[in-house]
């Protein structure tokens, strides 16, 4: 299987980054893909998936702006959803996923349960590649990051020169700092960080420049 390509889409009123990873299956000629964090109003992203066999939807966490498009994508692509077990019930509960709280931004949202639960250290074999699951709580209790080769999809844990907020239910600043210092900053400097909002960055840049979290 060839190296995957990465396309990003800023979806919904909070401009949440949705990532679509695709590869060309050399044996069949078909394109295979995965979707990370399908946010609200995913129609323009779905247009790009018409000729792609989607193997999975991966969620870094279950806040409404990251899961608002889950059911639409799951229905059209006929693929399973993965979420950390600590937030499995957030998908079905608009109070827990925050959509009930932010009704000026979104109507209350709920989806069917995920098909699979994630945990620290799991390895997912998808689109011919291996994705390692890091449990990176702090922004939310079940936040995870997905690592593959020199790429990490960090959700709302680490941003370019910034970090995720911890003032939402289930957030905890000490956990966020621990996740960044003792998991993300342990990765190689050249690893590219694909955050849940805003531009991509690298681990090396954040270790040298992030004003919120320094090396332990």
Beta strands, then each sheet from edge to edge (+ up, - down):
strand 1: 5-11
strand 2: 16-24
strand 3: 31-36
strand 4: 52-58
strand 5: 80-84
strand 6: 116-118
strand 7: 123-126
strand 8: 129-135
strand 9: 144-148
strand 10: 151-155
strand 11: 158-159
strand 12: 162-163
strand 13: 192-195
strand 14: 201-202
sheet 1: 1+ 2- 3+ 4+ 5+ 6+
sheet 2: 7+ 8- 9+ 10- 13- 14+
sheet 3: 11+ 12-
end
